[in-house]
Amino acid sequence: MTCPLCLNNDFQHYHQDKIRDYWQCAVCLLVFVKPEQYVTAQQEKAVYDQHQNSPDDRGYRQFLNKLLIPLTQRLKSNAIGLDFGSGPGPTISIMLKEQGFAVYNYDVYYANNSECLTVDYDFITCTEVLEHLHHPHKEISMLTKMLKKDAYLGIMTKRVIDKDRFKNWHYKNDLTHVCFYSIATFEYIAEYWCLTLDVINSDTVIFKA
């Protein structure tokens, strides 16, 4: 067993609740769950099927704007992007298309079009996705290879602060969440994949290739 992000085998026990154990990598500081405690793909999809995200939901739009406003301020008017992990109710692509951007959707369960993963993009969005990834090293490597020079990778995921707050953190109670990132982890990602990191707000970061 190695860290799913940096592939290092130097990690230690971080926390235990009634359902799962959590481990922290000594190198990239990712907090993660081991594969033997993952839910099945069928159970995972059943959770996603219950999501009620919709472009008609004003509150959900406001939530997504935590990423989309700072991202679009960086984009050229003809930028083409990918929403990776678009989910059962794609909204980001609709919001960006309303502003004149071309956006494709990819989701392993709901928009599994592998051709979308063979294109180079001006930007890629991942909102509430990284925490679900079983192989973040593989998937982040794939995403960064799809970024054009000076392109952007926008990420939203809630962040690990410290052990004390992790104990009562609601975010870890979703059993489809298996990887948890901190600022230090994002700094590792930036250094390893040769990206520039911009911390936008409490759960949003933007990388530049």
Residue frames relative to the residue before (quaternion, step in Angstrom):
aa qw qx qy qz dx dy dz
M 1.0000 0.0000 0.0000 0.0000 0.00 0.00 0.00
T 0.0251 -0.7828 0.6218 -0.0041 3.55 -0.93 0.94
C 0.6482 -0.4703 0.4059 0.4404 3.55 -1.29 0.20
P 0.4425 -0.7286 0.4521 0.2625 3.63 -0.76 0.95
L 0.6720 0.4795 -0.3048 0.4749 3.59 1.23 -0.26
C 0.8262 0.1966 -0.0918 0.5200 3.61 0.64 -1.07
L 0.4097 -0.7570 0.4258 0.2790 3.58 1.35 -0.01
N 0.4372 0.6752 -0.4665 0.3677 3.57 1.21 0.52
N 0.3389 -0.7564 0.5191 0.2088 3.60 -1.07 0.59
D 0.5139 0.6136 -0.4240 0.4239 3.57 1.24 0.42
F 0.3426 0.7195 -0.5369 0.2769 3.58 -0.07 1.29
Q 0.1898 -0.7882 0.5783 0.0912 3.55 -1.23 0.44
H 0.6371 -0.5364 0.3886 0.3942 3.53 -1.27 0.45
Y 0.2266 -0.8107 0.5346 0.0748 3.54 -0.88 1.02
H 0.7833 -0.1622 0.1569 0.5792 3.58 0.91 -0.93
Q 0.1058 -0.7664 0.6280 0.0841 3.55 -1.26 0.45
D 0.0737 -0.7656 0.6356 0.0660 3.56 -1.00 0.85
K 0.7670 -0.3808 0.2352 0.4598 3.59 -1.20 -0.23
I 0.7513 0.4022 -0.1979 0.4844 3.57 1.18 -0.50
R 0.8445 0.0807 0.0237 0.5289 3.58 0.83 -0.96
D 0.3547 -0.6592 0.6097 0.2606 3.49 -1.47 0.16
Y 0.1827 -0.7710 0.6037 0.0882 3.54 -1.17 0.69
W 0.1648 -0.7932 0.5851 0.0371 3.54 -0.97 0.96
Q 0.1921 -0.7800 0.5821 0.1258 3.57 -1.16 0.54
C 0.4103 -0.7062 0.5312 0.2253 3.52 -0.92 1.00
A 0.4258 -0.7135 0.4998 0.2447 3.57 -0.96 0.87
V 0.6696 0.5123 -0.2955 0.4494 3.59 1.20 -0.39
C 0.8209 0.1878 -0.0805 0.5333 3.60 0.64 -1.13
L 0.3974 -0.7622 0.4208 0.2898 3.58 1.38 -0.11
L 0.3154 0.7248 -0.5358 0.2970 3.59 1.17 0.46
V 0.2187 -0.7175 0.6425 0.1567 3.56 -1.12 0.74
F 0.0565 0.8384 -0.5308 0.1098 3.56 -0.67 1.07
V 0.3993 -0.6619 0.5837 0.2484 3.50 -1.41 0.34
K 0.4512 -0.6859 0.4918 0.2900 3.59 -0.97 0.74
P 0.6662 -0.5629 0.3218 0.3686 3.61 -1.09 0.69
E 0.6293 0.5593 -0.3551 0.4063 3.59 0.99 -0.65
Q 0.7073 0.4056 -0.2611 0.5168 3.58 1.26 -0.22
Y 0.4042 0.6870 -0.4942 0.3470 3.60 1.20 0.39
V 0.4539 -0.6023 0.5631 0.3379 3.55 -1.27 0.38
T 0.5825 -0.5711 0.4342 0.3821 3.57 -1.23 0.32
A 0.6596 -0.4931 0.3788 0.4222 3.57 -1.27 0.30
Q 0.6371 0.5290 -0.3265 0.4557 3.58 1.01 -0.78
Q 0.6640 0.4860 -0.2993 0.4830 3.59 0.97 -0.85
E 0.6290 0.5418 -0.3310 0.4487 3.57 1.02 -0.80
K 0.6782 0.4825 -0.2950 0.4693 3.58 0.83 -0.94
A 0.6092 0.5582 -0.3545 0.4377 3.60 1.03 -0.73
V 0.6271 0.5151 -0.3300 0.4822 3.60 1.09 -0.69
Y 0.6802 0.4909 -0.2936 0.4584 3.58 0.89 -0.94
D 0.6072 0.5738 -0.3536 0.4207 3.58 1.06 -0.70
Q 0.6635 0.5132 -0.2998 0.4544 3.59 1.18 -0.53
H 0.4938 0.6627 -0.4356 0.3568 3.58 1.23 -0.23
Q 0.2332 -0.7994 0.5458 0.0931 3.56 -0.91 0.95
N 0.2516 0.7923 -0.5207 0.1947 3.58 1.12 0.59
S 0.0778 0.8026 -0.5814 0.1089 3.55 -0.89 0.95
P 0.5202 -0.6335 0.4667 0.3322 3.60 -1.06 0.65
D 0.6181 0.5439 -0.3435 0.4518 3.60 1.24 -0.25
D 0.5812 0.5801 -0.3562 0.4458 3.57 1.35 -0.18
R 0.3492 -0.7738 0.4910 0.1953 3.58 -0.33 1.27
G 0.6416 0.5310 -0.3237 0.4490 3.59 1.01 -0.76
Y 0.6520 0.5061 -0.3141 0.4692 3.57 1.02 -0.78
R 0.6165 0.5336 -0.3366 0.4711 3.56 1.08 -0.72
Q 0.6480 0.5130 -0.3221 0.4617 3.58 0.95 -0.83
F 0.6182 0.5414 -0.3284 0.4657 3.56 1.08 -0.78
L 0.6977 0.4736 -0.2740 0.4624 3.59 0.81 -0.97
N 0.5999 0.5862 -0.3549 0.4129 3.57 1.13 -0.59
K 0.4951 0.6382 -0.4309 0.4023 3.59 1.26 -0.25
L 0.7174 0.3484 -0.2240 0.5602 3.56 1.22 -0.51
L 0.7078 0.5209 -0.2926 0.3769 3.56 0.75 -1.08
I 0.6327 0.5327 -0.3530 0.4374 3.62 0.96 -0.71
P 0.7208 0.4036 -0.2870 0.4850 3.66 0.69 -0.89
L 0.6191 0.5444 -0.3555 0.4405 3.61 1.10 -0.57
T 0.7027 0.4686 -0.2870 0.4519 3.60 0.77 -0.99
Q 0.5759 0.5776 -0.3779 0.4381 3.59 1.16 -0.45
R 0.6952 0.4622 -0.2551 0.4878 3.57 1.24 -0.48
L 0.6538 0.5698 -0.2971 0.3995 3.59 1.22 -0.46
K 0.4449 -0.6297 0.5611 0.3012 3.52 -1.27 0.53
S 0.6609 -0.5672 0.3279 0.3661 3.57 -1.13 0.62
N 0.7369 0.3968 -0.2341 0.4947 3.61 1.11 -0.54
A 0.3029 0.7932 -0.4831 0.2137 3.58 1.24 0.35
I 0.1809 -0.7617 0.6167 0.0825 3.53 -1.14 0.82
G 0.0198 -0.8510 0.5229 -0.0445 3.56 -0.76 1.03
L 0.3333 -0.7041 0.5943 0.2000 3.50 -1.43 0.07
D 0.2058 -0.7216 0.6433 0.1524 3.55 -1.04 0.81
F 0.1466 -0.8160 0.5579 0.0362 3.57 -0.25 1.32
G 0.7836 0.1531 -0.1721 0.5770 3.56 -0.53 1.23
S 0.1220 0.8662 -0.4757 0.0927 3.54 1.00 0.90
G 0.4059 -0.7635 0.4364 0.2486 3.61 1.23 -0.28
P 0.7187 -0.4777 0.3111 0.3982 3.56 -1.33 0.02
G 0.7811 0.2219 -0.1359 0.5676 3.60 1.21 -0.39
P 0.1812 -0.8335 0.5100 0.1109 3.60 0.42 1.19
T 0.0311 -0.8144 0.5788 -0.0272 3.56 -0.81 1.04
I 0.6119 0.5738 -0.3564 0.4114 3.59 0.96 -0.83
S 0.6666 0.5112 -0.3120 0.4438 3.57 0.86 -0.96
I 0.6456 0.5142 -0.3195 0.4656 3.58 1.02 -0.76
M 0.6643 0.5067 -0.3069 0.4558 3.58 0.91 -0.90
L 0.6879 0.4702 -0.2861 0.4731 3.57 0.97 -0.82
K 0.6199 0.5301 -0.3428 0.4660 3.59 1.06 -0.69
E 0.5990 0.5620 -0.3543 0.4471 3.58 1.12 -0.65
Q 0.7062 0.4182 -0.2468 0.5153 3.57 1.23 -0.52
G 0.6439 -0.5812 0.3006 0.3966 3.56 1.28 0.24
F 0.5442 0.6090 -0.4082 0.4078 3.59 1.24 0.13
A 0.3719 -0.6894 0.5707 0.2465 3.56 -1.18 0.63
V 0.0265 0.8142 -0.5745 0.0793 3.57 -0.74 1.10
Y 0.2038 -0.7564 0.6122 0.1076 3.54 -1.04 0.88
N 0.3214 -0.7373 0.5636 0.1884 3.54 -1.21 0.58
Y 0.0239 0.7607 -0.6484 -0.0192 3.53 -1.15 0.73
D 0.1525 0.7536 -0.6305 0.1067 3.53 -1.01 0.88
V 0.5180 -0.6786 0.4221 0.3050 3.57 -0.80 0.99
Y 0.7431 0.3835 -0.2175 0.5035 3.60 1.14 -0.61
Y 0.8273 0.2985 -0.1035 0.4645 3.58 0.88 -0.90
A 0.7916 0.0969 -0.0605 0.6003 3.61 1.16 -0.36
N 0.1205 0.8519 -0.4948 0.1217 3.53 0.83 1.10
N 0.2112 0.7651 -0.5608 0.2355 3.52 0.44 1.32
S 0.2713 -0.8198 0.4839 0.1422 3.56 -0.02 1.32
E 0.5403 0.6231 -0.4085 0.3911 3.62 1.17 -0.40
C 0.5879 0.5861 -0.3587 0.4269 3.59 1.17 -0.58
L 0.6856 0.4913 -0.2725 0.4629 3.57 1.20 -0.52
T 0.6372 0.5117 -0.3261 0.4752 3.57 1.29 0.21
V 0.5982 0.5671 -0.3310 0.4594 3.57 1.35 0.16
D 0.3733 -0.6881 0.5694 0.2507 3.57 -1.20 0.55
Y 0.1724 -0.8238 0.5391 0.0315 3.56 -0.88 1.03
D 0.4983 -0.6172 0.5237 0.3107 3.51 -1.37 0.40
F 0.7918 -0.0352 0.0126 0.6097 3.57 1.21 -0.45
I 0.1100 -0.7485 0.6495 0.0763 3.52 -1.29 0.54
T 0.1684 -0.7761 0.6000 0.0960 3.57 -0.97 0.87
C 0.0296 -0.7571 0.6527 0.0000 3.54 -1.17 0.77
T 0.0571 0.8166 -0.5696 0.0740 3.59 -0.06 1.24
E 0.8315 -0.0575 -0.0317 0.5516 3.53 -0.70 1.20
V 0.4636 0.6744 -0.4320 0.3791 3.56 0.93 0.99
L 0.6689 0.5521 -0.3303 0.3722 3.60 0.76 -1.00
E 0.6361 0.5479 -0.3399 0.4238 3.58 1.04 -0.66
H 0.6629 0.5066 -0.2925 0.4673 3.58 1.26 -0.41
L 0.5576 0.6627 -0.3825 0.3218 3.60 1.16 -0.50
H 0.3372 -0.7457 0.5444 0.1840 3.56 -0.89 0.99
H 0.7866 0.1939 -0.0828 0.5804 3.58 1.17 -0.61
P 0.0547 -0.8629 0.5003 0.0473 3.62 0.64 1.05
H 0.5829 0.5636 -0.3947 0.4322 3.62 1.05 -0.55
K 0.6783 0.4893 -0.2802 0.4712 3.55 0.87 -0.96
E 0.7255 0.4595 -0.2564 0.4435 3.56 0.81 -1.01
I 0.6478 0.4857 -0.3301 0.4853 3.61 0.99 -0.71
S 0.5983 0.5465 -0.3565 0.4651 3.60 1.07 -0.68
M 0.6561 0.5115 -0.3053 0.4634 3.56 0.95 -0.89
L 0.6788 0.5006 -0.2961 0.4483 3.58 0.86 -0.95
T 0.6756 0.4951 -0.3120 0.4485 3.60 0.86 -0.88
K 0.6236 0.5351 -0.3405 0.4570 3.60 1.11 -0.60
M 0.6735 0.4882 -0.2944 0.4705 3.60 1.19 -0.46
L 0.5621 0.6039 -0.3840 0.4146 3.59 1.27 -0.06
K 0.3983 -0.6795 0.5625 0.2515 3.55 -0.96 0.88
K 0.6551 -0.4605 0.3900 0.4545 3.58 -1.25 0.13
D 0.8341 0.1200 -0.1544 0.5158 3.56 -0.94 1.04
A 0.4263 0.6811 -0.4823 0.3489 3.61 1.20 0.44
Y 0.3949 -0.7376 0.5158 0.1843 3.55 -1.33 0.37
L 0.1555 -0.7344 0.6534 0.0979 3.51 -1.23 0.72
G 0.1020 -0.8217 0.5605 0.0152 3.58 -0.39 1.27
I 0.0621 -0.8237 0.5626 -0.0335 3.56 -0.72 1.12
M 0.0510 -0.7502 0.6578 0.0438 3.52 -1.13 0.82
T 0.3011 0.6932 -0.6191 0.2135 3.54 -0.87 1.05
K 0.4901 -0.6566 0.4739 0.3225 3.58 -0.97 0.74
R 0.3619 -0.7928 0.4695 0.1416 3.54 -1.00 0.88
V 0.5062 -0.6020 0.5337 0.3106 3.50 -1.28 0.61
I 0.2120 -0.7744 0.5855 0.1120 3.57 -0.95 0.92
D 0.7345 -0.2899 0.2186 0.5733 3.57 0.72 -1.11
K 0.7289 -0.4518 0.2955 0.4209 3.57 -1.30 0.21
D 0.6515 0.5426 -0.3279 0.4166 3.57 0.88 -0.91
R 0.7152 0.4267 -0.2586 0.4895 3.57 0.89 -0.90
F 0.5745 0.5945 -0.3784 0.4164 3.57 1.14 -0.54
K 0.5959 0.6100 -0.3609 0.3776 3.60 1.01 -0.80
N 0.7943 0.2587 -0.1198 0.5365 3.58 0.96 -0.84
W 0.3860 0.7521 -0.4505 0.2870 3.56 1.27 0.34
H 0.4161 -0.7359 0.4784 0.2375 3.59 -0.59 1.14
Y 0.5871 0.6372 -0.3553 0.3508 3.56 1.11 -0.74
K 0.6760 0.4986 -0.2955 0.4550 3.57 1.04 -0.74
N 0.5897 0.6161 -0.3630 0.3754 3.60 1.20 -0.36
D 0.5546 0.5440 -0.3999 0.4863 3.58 1.27 -0.17
L 0.3523 -0.7911 0.4608 0.1941 3.59 -0.41 1.20
T 0.5917 0.5346 -0.3871 0.4628 3.60 1.24 -0.05
H 0.5850 0.5392 -0.3689 0.4805 3.59 1.31 -0.11
V 0.0191 0.8459 -0.5286 0.0681 3.58 -0.46 1.19
C 0.7562 0.2522 -0.1730 0.5785 3.62 1.25 -0.19
F 0.0816 -0.8119 0.5779 -0.0147 3.55 -0.84 1.03
Y 0.2183 -0.8269 0.5172 0.0336 3.53 -0.73 1.21
S 0.1901 -0.7430 0.6294 0.1248 3.54 -1.23 0.59
I 0.6977 -0.4083 0.3417 0.4793 3.57 -1.27 -0.01
A 0.6438 0.5304 -0.3245 0.4460 3.58 0.95 -0.85
T 0.6340 0.5201 -0.3301 0.4675 3.59 1.05 -0.73
F 0.6598 0.4890 -0.3117 0.4779 3.58 0.96 -0.80
E 0.6076 0.5323 -0.3521 0.4727 3.59 1.10 -0.60
Y 0.6185 0.5239 -0.3387 0.4778 3.58 1.07 -0.71
I 0.6397 0.5286 -0.3220 0.4556 3.59 0.93 -0.93
A 0.6589 0.5166 -0.3136 0.4479 3.58 0.89 -0.93
E 0.6889 0.4755 -0.2899 0.4640 3.57 0.88 -0.91
Y 0.6858 0.5044 -0.2979 0.4320 3.59 0.83 -0.97
W 0.7859 0.3122 -0.1603 0.5092 3.59 0.89 -0.93
C 0.4659 -0.7213 0.4165 0.2985 3.58 1.28 0.40
L 0.4000 0.6909 -0.4842 0.3580 3.53 0.82 1.11
T 0.3825 -0.6652 0.5757 0.2823 3.53 -1.31 0.27
L 0.2466 -0.7968 0.5408 0.1090 3.58 -0.79 1.03
D 0.0263 -0.7611 0.6480 0.0061 3.54 -1.04 0.90
V 0.2213 -0.7722 0.5848 0.1124 3.59 -0.52 1.19
I 0.2413 -0.8268 0.4989 0.0968 3.58 -0.42 1.26
N 0.7727 -0.1708 0.1532 0.5919 3.58 0.82 -1.01
S 0.8178 -0.3325 0.1684 0.4384 3.57 -1.28 -0.11
D 0.8175 0.1341 -0.0964 0.5518 3.62 1.10 -0.42
T 0.6548 0.4942 -0.3066 0.4827 3.57 1.22 0.41
V 0.0475 0.7604 -0.6473 0.0217 3.55 -1.02 0.87
I 0.1640 -0.7548 0.6250 0.1132 3.54 -1.24 0.52
F 0.1859 -0.7627 0.6126 0.0920 3.55 -0.88 1.05
K 0.1766 -0.7615 0.6127 0.1163 3.56 -1.16 0.64
A 0.4065 -0.7258 0.5054 0.2292 3.56 -0.84 1.01
